[in-house]
Amino acid sequence: MSPTREYWFPAKRYGWGWGFPVSWQGWMALIVYFLLLGVVVVLFQPARHPFAFGLLVTVLSLALVAVCWLKGEPPRWRWGKD
């Protein structure tokens, strides 16, 4: 008997991707993402450091997508009947 897997991010009902977190770990990942995003905005202002700002926002966003991919329901297109 295999243990049931607890997802941090459920799949969206319509479309492709994930919805809001359903566990404290998912909420913590989302909070850390927004906190780090705030740090990037303060330290690397887009008008002064556009390349560094864009690169860091991209890296942070890809890290969040990776966490969602690893800890969320498998992504696929959904039409709302699942």
Buried (B, 14 or more C-beta within 10 A) or exposed (E): EEEEEEBBBBBBEEEEBBBEBBBEBBEEBBEBBEEBBEEBEEEBEEEEBEEBBEEBBEEBEEBBBEBBEEBBBEBEEBEEEE
